[in-house]
Amino acid sequence: MNKGQILIVFLVFLFNKSFSQKESYIALYSDSLKQNANAIIKENLTQISIPSYDRMTIKKRRVITILNEYGLKHLDTHEYYDKSSSIKNMEAEVYNSFGQEIRKIRRKDFKENSISEGSVITDNRVVYLDYTPTQYPFTLVYESEVSTSNTAFIPTWFPIEDYFLSIENATLNIEFANDVKLKYKEVNFDKNIVKSVEGNKLSFSINNVTALKKEQLSPSFQKFLPYVLIGLEEFKLEGVKGNTSDWNSFGNWMYTNLLRDTEEIPAESISKIKTIIGAETDPIKKAKIIYNYVQSRTRYVSIQLGIGGWKPMLAKDVDRLGYGDCKALTNYTRSLLKAFDVPSYYAVVYGGDEKRNLEKDFVSMQGNHVILGIPDKNEIIWLECTSQTHPFGFQGDFTDDRNVLIISNDKSEIVKTKKYNQHSNTQNAITEIEVLANNNVLCATEINSRGILYDAKFSLESKSKEALLNVYKDYFSGFNNKVFSNIAIENNKENIELKENISFEAKDFIKKSGNIIILPINLMHQVSFIPQKYRNRNTPFEIERGYSYEDIITIKFPENYNLEELPSNITINSEFGLYTCEFLLNHKNEIFYKRKIVINEGYYTNNKYESYRLFREQIAKNESTKVVLKTN
């Protein structure tokens, strides 16, 4: 071997040695992990150490390969801290697809911001990595350590975090002292989760999970994917010791430490409200007056101060300032009601369009929102105190049909909020259509919406004329050359019903073919939704809220036209709902059409998806039924 060959061998040896040191960060994965993935988590290790009920350290190590720009949202390289917690370490390293280090990031390279922005007031801060890649794929190794004296909130372990994200390994390790009473709850577990318990050490892990592709009508992750809830029976929150042995004890702790000293209302405000209430003695009517008073003089501002962001502002401060967050406005309303001998419950809930329950059999700090409940015989009237527009007693889809914790000084418990089902979520429309001899069409419709369908529409009341015109131009897009003669919105807050009265003329709508007109029967309110078709549906599907649409349509046409054939009546009955159509020739030149659609609420396995899709396909097909008219 000559000197040149020896040199080449030596250089190859050096290259291989340096390369092999980071061999584990080479972006090589199985085809199954790459399928449908925008990113792949190689390692996601969370280590929680709890040496006492008032101390906790959380260490993270996350190795993730970002395959494309859509995977950037999965980096998850940020930490929060406040006066009770501190970030001990944050660092990251970036590797190219060959496993070579291309950047080292220290704590000083991370950005830091207060979370107080816009309408949010908080003493929390966030430290985060703002990284712009120059190539794909790349692998990021992120490590952090956070210590806190608050042990009320132990992070829930969600090993499967999102769609389009594969996982080679995710592990949770928990170590706790002998006198720490740790509890946990496994939810949606299957054989893929490996669990280990050794004395005061607890571990969960999962390996080789292929990316889930987002599918239409999929439920929220909490309903079908595995996770672990973790809590302490005795905890500390901002220096205050708490207990989670049962919901009543925990609720009483919240009342004593978060609410009891916040209820004072200025005498001037009491006097003002007393004048408004007058001689009224009925507690529900007094509550309605007070709720309207709160709505008229307060606004929502998010505030995360005071005992971990859970203690509301003083009621007298809300009264003075005219703003507050959900805790503050709910507590202010509760305090006003109490001043006028109307009992009510401060209630903790998971707010959101997707229904999420407090875990009834796992007592712990849960929820992200607060509402108010007023007992009325055997029922509870629920109030959304952050809204300036909601009718009294109407929740909407943000807090409906879910477990909440009602808190009082004597008894706290889990109860269910109001459910809006297919019988209460209704849209009823009466429509008159007249086909004119000049080929124009006159249309007039009255639409009445209740329940969650009311919730989706009642904001129409506050829209400008121009905005409303655009709404209905789009809604009745099947008609060209529309000239509106009437758009009227009536919001009946007493009955919680929205009424829309719409009239317009569609110019030159009728297209003749010789002496024949082909006319769609349901011109106004067609329901054409058909769920997406999948060759292999993987996830379950859910209809979270049932609803019903009912239409009565009368179509008049000129005397010199004759109906060729009246369509047959239709009934489609399914576990997913009901569809019916009735046709009647009232007079020689008048068709009466009645249609009803009922969609049931339900949670279904993936193998029923195609049956539901075909049910909706049948509905859409019948919604486009046409009749043929011929001139004499």
C-alpha positions in Angstrom: 0.0 0.0 0.0 1.5 3.4 -1.0 1.4 6.6 1.0 -1.6 7.9 -1.0 -3.7 4.8 -0.2 -2.7 4.9 3.5 -3.8 8.6 3.6 -7.2 7.8 2.1 -7.8 4.9 4.5 -6.9 7.1 7.4 -9.3 9.9 6.3 -12.1 7.4 5.8 -11.4 6.1 9.3 -11.6 9.6 10.8 -14.8 10.3 8.9 -16.4 7.1 10.0 -15.5 7.6 13.6 -16.9 11.1 13.8 -19.9 10.1 11.8 -20.7 7.1 14.0 -20.8 9.2 17.1 -24.2 10.7 15.9 -25.3 7.6 14.1 -28.6 7.5 16.1 -29.6 10.8 14.5 -29.4 9.6 10.9 -32.9 10.2 9.4 -33.4 6.5 8.5 -36.8 5.1 9.4 -39.0 2.3 8.3 -41.5 2.9 5.5 -44.4 2.3 7.9 -43.2 5.1 10.2 -42.8 7.5 7.2 -46.2 6.8 5.8 -48.6 9.7 6.3 -46.0 11.4 8.6 -44.8 15.0 8.5 -42.5 14.3 11.5 -41.3 11.2 13.4 -40.5 11.2 17.1 -37.5 9.1 17.6 -37.5 9.5 21.4 -39.9 11.4 23.6 -38.8 10.9 27.3 -40.6 12.6 30.2 -39.2 12.1 33.7 -41.2 13.5 36.6 -39.6 13.5 40.1 -41.8 14.3 43.1 -39.7 14.3 46.3 -42.5 15.9 48.4 -46.1 17.1 48.0 -44.8 20.6 47.4 -41.9 20.0 45.0 -41.7 18.6 41.5 -39.1 18.5 38.7 -39.9 17.6 35.1 -37.2 16.7 32.7 -37.8 16.2 29.0 -35.7 14.8 26.2 -37.2 14.9 22.7 -35.6 13.7 19.5 -37.7 14.4 16.5 -37.1 14.3 12.8 -39.0 16.9 10.8 -39.7 15.6 7.3 -41.2 18.7 5.7 -42.5 22.2 6.6 -45.8 20.8 7.8 -43.9 18.9 10.6 -42.5 22.1 12.1 -45.6 22.5 14.4 -44.5 19.2 16.2 -41.2 20.6 17.4 -42.6 21.4 20.9 -39.6 23.3 22.1 -41.0 25.7 24.7 -41.4 25.9 28.5 -43.5 28.1 30.8 -42.5 29.6 34.1 -43.8 31.9 36.8 -42.9 33.0 40.3 -43.4 29.4 41.6 -41.3 27.7 38.9 -38.0 28.0 37.2 -36.3 26.6 34.1 -33.1 24.9 35.1 -32.0 23.9 31.7 -33.0 24.3 28.0 -30.8 23.3 25.1 -31.1 21.8 21.6 -29.0 20.4 18.9 -29.9 20.2 15.2 -28.6 17.4 12.9 -28.9 17.0 9.1 -30.2 13.8 7.5 -26.7 12.2 7.7 -26.6 12.7 11.5 -24.1 15.5 11.4 -24.5 18.3 13.9 -25.3 21.6 12.1 -26.2 23.8 15.1 -26.0 23.8 18.8 -28.5 26.0 20.7 -28.0 27.1 24.3 -30.4 28.6 26.8 -29.4 32.2 25.8 -30.4 31.4 22.2 -34.0 30.8 23.1 -36.5 33.7 23.0 -38.6 34.8 26.0 -41.9 36.6 26.1 -44.5 37.5 28.7 -47.9 35.8 27.9 -49.6 39.1 28.7 -50.7 40.1 25.2 -53.8 41.7 23.9 -56.6 40.9 26.4 -54.6 38.4 28.4 -53.2 39.5 31.8 -50.8 37.0 33.5 -47.5 36.7 35.4 -46.5 33.7 33.3 -43.7 33.8 30.8 -42.7 31.5 28.0 -39.3 30.6 26.7 -39.2 29.1 23.2 -37.0 28.1 20.3 -37.6 30.1 17.1 -35.8 27.9 14.5 -36.0 28.3 10.8 -34.6 25.2 9.0 -32.5 25.4 5.8 -33.1 21.9 4.8 -35.4 18.9 5.2 -35.3 16.4 6.7 -33.5 17.5 9.9 -33.4 16.1 13.4 -33.7 18.2 16.6 -32.6 17.0 20.0 -34.3 19.0 22.7 -33.7 18.8 26.5 -35.2 20.8 29.3 -35.6 20.8 33.1 -38.3 22.7 35.0 -38.7 22.8 38.8 -41.9 24.0 40.6 -43.4 24.2 44.0 -46.9 23.7 42.5 -47.9 20.1 42.4 -51.6 20.6 41.6 -51.0 20.2 37.9 -49.0 17.2 36.8 -48.9 16.9 33.0 -51.2 14.4 31.5 -49.2 11.9 29.3 -50.5 11.9 25.7 -48.0 9.6 23.9 -49.8 10.1 20.6 -49.9 13.9 20.3 -51.3 14.7 16.9 -52.2 13.5 13.4 -49.5 13.0 10.8 -46.9 12.2 13.5 -45.2 8.8 13.9 -43.6 7.7 17.1 -40.6 5.3 17.4 -40.6 5.6 21.2 -42.4 7.6 23.9 -41.8 7.0 27.6 -43.1 8.5 30.8 -41.1 7.8 34.0 -42.4 8.9 37.4 -40.4 8.7 40.7 -42.0 9.8 44.0 -41.2 9.8 47.7 -42.7 7.3 50.2 -44.9 9.9 51.8 -46.2 11.2 48.4 -49.7 9.8 47.6 -49.5 9.5 43.8 -52.6 8.4 41.8 -53.1 7.9 38.1 -55.7 6.7 35.7 -55.2 4.9 32.4 -57.6 5.8 29.7 -58.1 4.1 26.3 -55.2 1.7 27.0 -54.4 -1.2 24.7 -51.7 -3.9 24.4 -49.3 -1.4 22.8 -48.7 0.4 26.1 -46.1 -1.2 28.3 -46.5 -0.4 32.0 -44.0 -1.0 34.8 -44.4 -0.5 38.5 -41.5 -1.0 40.9 -42.0 0.5 44.4 -42.1 4.2 44.0 -41.3 4.1 40.3 -43.9 4.1 37.6 -43.3 3.9 33.9 -45.3 3.8 30.6 -44.0 3.4 27.1 -45.1 2.9 23.6 -43.2 2.0 20.5 -43.5 2.1 16.7 -46.8 3.9 16.3 -47.5 4.9 12.7 -48.9 8.3 11.9 -52.6 8.8 12.0 -54.2 10.4 9.0 -56.9 12.9 9.9 -60.3 11.6 8.8 -63.5 13.5 8.6 -65.8 13.3 11.6 -63.1 11.8 13.8 -63.7 12.2 17.6 -61.4 14.2 19.8 -58.2 12.3 20.8 -59.4 11.9 24.4 -62.2 9.7 23.2 -60.2 7.0 21.4 -56.4 7.4 22.0 -54.5 6.4 25.1 -53.4 8.8 27.8 -52.6 8.8 31.5 -54.0 11.2 34.1 -51.7 11.9 37.1 -52.3 13.6 40.4 -51.5 13.8 44.1 -53.9 13.2 46.9 -52.2 16.0 48.8 -50.8 18.9 46.7 -49.7 22.5 47.0 -50.8 25.4 44.9 -49.1 28.7 45.4 -48.2 27.8 49.0 -51.7 26.6 49.8 -52.1 22.9 50.7 -55.0 21.0 49.1 -56.6 17.6 49.1 -58.2 15.5 46.4 -59.6 12.6 48.4 -63.1 13.2 47.0 -64.9 15.9 44.9 -66.8 17.3 47.9 -63.6 17.9 49.9 -61.8 19.2 46.9 -64.7 21.6 46.0 -64.9 22.8 49.6 -61.1 23.5 49.5 -61.6 25.5 46.3 -64.5 27.5 47.9 -62.5 28.2 51.1 -59.2 29.2 49.4 -60.4 30.6 46.1 -63.8 32.1 46.5 -64.8 32.9 50.1 -62.9 36.1 50.6 -63.8 37.6 47.1 -67.6 38.2 47.5 -67.8 41.8 48.7 -69.9 44.2 46.6 -69.8 48.0 47.0 -72.9 49.4 48.7 -73.5 51.8 45.9 -73.9 49.0 43.4 -76.2 47.0 45.7 -78.4 50.1 45.9 -78.4 50.5 42.2 -79.4 46.9 41.5 -82.0 47.0 44.3 -83.7 49.9 42.4 -83.7 47.9 39.2 -85.1 44.7 40.9 -87.8 46.7 42.6 -90.6 44.6 44.2 -89.6 41.4 42.3 -89.3 38.4 44.7 -89.1 35.5 42.3 -85.4 34.3 42.5 -85.2 33.3 38.8 -86.6 36.6 37.7 -84.2 38.4 40.0 -81.3 36.3 38.6 -82.3 37.3 35.0 -82.3 41.0 36.0 -78.8 40.7 37.6 -77.5 38.7 34.6 -78.6 41.4 32.2 -77.0 44.0 34.5 -73.6 42.1 34.4 -73.8 41.7 30.6 -74.5 45.4 30.1 -71.6 46.7 32.1 -68.7 44.2 31.9 -66.5 42.7 29.2 -64.2 39.7 29.0 -60.4 39.9 29.6 -58.3 36.8 30.2 -56.5 37.0 33.5 -54.1 34.3 34.9 -53.2 35.8 38.2 -53.7 34.6 41.8 -53.2 31.0 43.1 -52.0 29.5 39.9 -54.5 31.4 37.8 -57.4 29.8 39.5 -58.4 32.5 42.0 -60.8 35.1 40.6 -60.4 38.8 41.0 -62.3 40.4 43.9 -65.9 41.0 43.0 -65.6 44.7 44.1 -62.7 45.1 41.6 -64.7 43.7 38.8 -67.5 46.1 39.8 -65.1 49.0 39.7 -63.2 48.1 36.5 -66.0 46.6 34.4 -63.9 43.6 33.1 -62.7 40.2 34.1 -62.1 36.7 32.9 -64.4 33.7 33.2 -63.5 33.2 36.9 -63.9 36.9 37.7 -67.2 37.5 35.8 -68.8 34.3 37.1 -67.8 35.0 40.7 -69.0 38.6 40.4 -72.4 37.4 39.1 -72.5 34.8 41.9 -71.7 37.5 44.5 -74.4 39.8 43.2 -76.9 36.9 43.3 -75.9 36.1 46.8 -76.4 39.7 47.9 -80.0 39.3 46.8 -80.6 35.9 48.3 -80.4 33.9 45.0 -78.2 30.8 45.5 -75.8 29.8 42.7 -72.9 27.5 42.0 -69.5 28.5 40.7 -68.8 25.6 38.3 -65.5 24.4 36.7 -65.8 22.9 33.2 -63.8 22.0 30.1 -65.0 24.7 27.6 -64.7 24.1 23.9 -66.8 23.2 20.8 -65.8 19.6 21.3 -67.4 18.1 24.4 -64.9 17.1 27.1 -65.9 15.8 30.5 -64.2 16.2 33.8 -63.0 12.7 34.8 -65.6 11.9 37.4 -63.6 9.0 39.0 -60.3 11.0 39.1 -60.4 13.9 41.6 -57.9 16.5 40.6 -57.4 20.0 39.2 -59.3 19.7 35.9 -61.0 22.2 33.6 -60.2 25.3 31.7 -63.3 27.5 32.1 -65.9 28.5 34.7 -69.7 29.0 34.3 -72.5 29.7 36.8 -75.3 27.4 37.8 -78.6 28.5 39.4 -80.7 25.8 41.1 -84.3 25.8 39.9 -86.3 23.0 41.5 -84.8 19.8 40.1 -82.8 21.5 37.4 -79.9 23.9 37.1 -80.0 27.0 34.9 -76.6 27.6 33.4 -75.2 31.0 32.6 -72.2 31.9 30.4 -71.0 35.0 32.3 -68.3 36.0 29.7 -70.9 36.7 27.0 -72.5 40.0 26.6 -75.1 38.6 24.1 -76.1 35.1 25.3 -79.7 34.8 26.4 -80.3 34.0 30.1 -80.2 30.2 30.6 -78.5 29.5 27.2 -75.2 27.7 27.1 -74.5 27.0 23.5 -72.0 24.5 22.3 -69.1 25.7 24.4 -70.2 24.1 27.7 -73.2 21.9 26.8 -73.6 18.2 27.8 -70.5 17.6 29.9 -69.4 16.9 33.5 -68.7 20.0 35.6 -67.7 20.5 39.2 -70.2 22.7 41.1 -68.6 24.4 44.1 -70.3 25.6 47.2 -69.6 26.0 50.9 -71.6 23.0 51.9 -71.6 20.5 49.1 -69.6 20.2 45.9 -70.2 17.5 43.3 -69.9 16.5 39.6 -73.1 17.2 37.6 -74.0 17.3 33.9 -74.8 20.5 32.0 -77.8 20.8 29.7 -77.9 18.5 26.6 -79.1 19.8 23.3 -80.2 16.8 21.2 -81.9 16.3 17.8 -85.2 17.4 19.2 -84.0 20.7 20.6 -81.5 21.6 17.8 -84.0 22.4 15.1 -84.4 24.5 12.0 -88.0 24.9 10.7 -88.6 26.8 7.5 -91.8 27.7 5.6 -91.2 28.8 2.1 -93.3 30.1 -0.8 -92.0 30.1 -4.3 -93.8 31.5 -7.3 -92.6 30.9 -10.9 -93.6 33.9 -13.0 -94.5 34.0 -16.7 -91.4 36.2 -17.4 -89.1 33.3 -16.1 -88.4 35.1 -12.9 -88.9 33.5 -9.5 -90.3 35.1 -6.3 -89.1 33.5 -3.1 -90.1 34.2 0.5 -89.0 32.1 3.5 -89.3 32.2 7.2 -86.6 30.2 9.1 -86.8 29.5 12.8 -83.7 28.1 14.6 -83.4 26.7 18.1 -80.8 25.0 20.3 -77.3 24.8 18.9 -78.6 26.0 15.5 -79.7 29.2 17.3 -76.2 29.4 18.8 -74.7 29.3 15.2 -77.0 32.1 14.0 -77.9 34.6 16.7 -74.9 36.8 15.9 -76.7 37.7 12.7 -78.7 40.2 14.7 -75.6 42.4 15.2 -74.4 42.3 11.5 -74.7 45.3 9.2 -77.2 45.4 6.3 -74.3 44.9 3.9 -72.9 42.0 5.8 -76.3 40.3 6.0 -76.8 40.8 2.3 -73.5 38.9 1.7 -74.6 36.2 4.1 -77.8 35.5 2.2 -76.3 35.9 -1.3 -74.0 33.1 -0.3 -76.7 31.0 1.4 -79.0 31.2 -1.6 -76.2 30.7 -4.1 -78.3 28.5 -6.2 -80.1 31.6 -7.5 -78.3 34.0 -9.8 -79.4 37.6 -10.3 -81.0 37.9 -6.9 -82.7 41.2 -5.8 -83.6 41.1 -2.1 -86.7 42.9 -1.0 -86.6 41.9 2.7 -84.0 40.7 5.2 -85.3 40.8 8.7 -83.7 39.1 11.8 -85.7 38.7 15.0 -83.8 37.4 18.0 -86.3 36.2 20.6 -84.1 35.9 23.7 -87.1 34.9 25.9 -87.9 31.8 23.8 -84.2 31.4 22.7 -85.3 31.3 19.0 -83.9 33.2 16.0 -86.3 34.0 13.2 -85.1 35.0 9.7 -87.5 36.5 7.1 -86.0 36.6 3.7 -87.6 37.7 0.4 -86.1 38.1 -3.0 -86.7 37.8 -6.8 -84.3 35.8 -9.0 -84.2 37.3 -12.5 -84.4 35.1 -15.5 -84.1 31.9 -13.3 -86.2 29.6 -15.4 -84.5 28.1 -18.4 -86.9 26.6 -20.9 -86.2 23.7 -23.3 -88.9 24.1 -25.9 -92.1 23.9 -23.9 -90.5 22.1 -21.0 -89.2 23.5 -17.6 -87.1 21.2 -15.3 -87.6 22.6 -11.8 -85.8 21.6 -8.6 -88.3 21.0 -5.8 -86.1 22.1 -2.9 -84.8 25.4 -4.2 -84.1 27.0 -0.9 -82.7 24.7 1.8 -80.9 21.8 0.2 -78.7 19.7 2.5 -76.0 18.3 0.2 -73.3 17.2 2.6 -71.8 13.8 1.8 -68.9 12.6 4.0 -65.6 11.8 2.3 -65.1 8.3 1.0 -62.2 6.2 2.4 -60.9 2.9 1.0 -60.0 1.9 4.5 -61.4 4.0 7.4 -59.1 3.8 10.4 -60.6 5.9 13.2 -64.1 5.9 14.8 -66.4 8.7 13.9 -68.8 10.8 15.9 -71.8 13.0 15.5 -71.5 15.1 18.6 -74.8 16.8 18.5 -78.0 15.6 16.7 -80.2 18.0 14.9 -83.3 18.2 12.7 -84.3 20.3 9.7 -88.0 20.5 8.6 -89.1 22.4 5.5 -92.6 23.1 4.1 -92.4 24.5 0.6 -95.2 25.7 -1.7 -94.4 26.1 -5.4 -96.8 28.0 -7.6 -96.4 28.0 -11.4 -98.4 29.7 -14.3 -101.8 28.3 -15.3 -100.6 27.3 -18.7 -98.1 24.8 -17.3 -98.9 21.2 -16.3 -97.0 19.0 -14.0 -95.9 15.9 -15.9 -95.5 13.6 -12.8 -95.5 14.0 -9.1 -92.5 12.4 -7.4 -93.1 9.5 -5.0 -93.0 10.0 -1.2 -89.7 8.9 0.4 -88.8 7.5 3.8 -85.3 6.5 4.7 -84.9 5.1 8.2 -81.5 4.4 9.7 -79.7 4.1 13.0 -78.1 7.4 12.0 -81.4 9.3 11.6 -84.5 9.7 9.4 -85.3 11.3 6.1 -88.8 11.8 4.8 -90.3 13.7 1.8 -94.0 14.2 1.0 -95.3 15.6 -2.3 -98.8 16.8 -3.0 -100.5 18.6 -5.8 -102.7 21.1 -4.0 -104.1 22.6 -7.2 -103.4 22.2 -10.8 -100.6 24.7 -10.5 -99.4 24.4 -7.0 -97.0 21.8 -5.5 -96.8 21.2 -1.7 -93.5 19.7 -0.5 -92.7 18.6 3.0 -89.2 17.4 4.0 -87.7 16.3 7.3 -84.1 15.4 8.1 -83.2 14.0 11.6 -79.5 13.3 12.3 -79.0 11.4 15.5 -76.1 12.0 17.9 -73.8 9.0 18.2 -70.3 7.5 18.6 -69.6 4.8 16.0 -66.9 2.4 15.1 -64.9 2.8 11.9 -66.7 -0.2 10.2 -70.0 1.8 10.3 -68.6 4.8 8.6 -69.5 3.7 5.0 -73.1 3.0 6.1 -73.4 6.5 7.4 -71.8 7.9 4.2 -74.3 6.1 2.1 -77.2 7.3 4.2 -76.0 10.9 3.7 -75.5 10.2 0.0 -79.1 9.0 -0.3 -80.3 12.2 1.4 -78.2 14.4 -0.9 -79.6 12.6 -4.0 -83.2 13.1 -2.9 -82.5 16.7 -2.0 -82.0 17.4 -5.7 -85.3 15.9 -6.8 -86.8 17.7 -9.9 -90.1 17.9 -11.6 -91.0 18.5 -15.2 -93.5 21.2 -16.2 -94.9 21.4 -19.7 -96.8 24.3 -21.4 -100.2 23.6 -22.8 
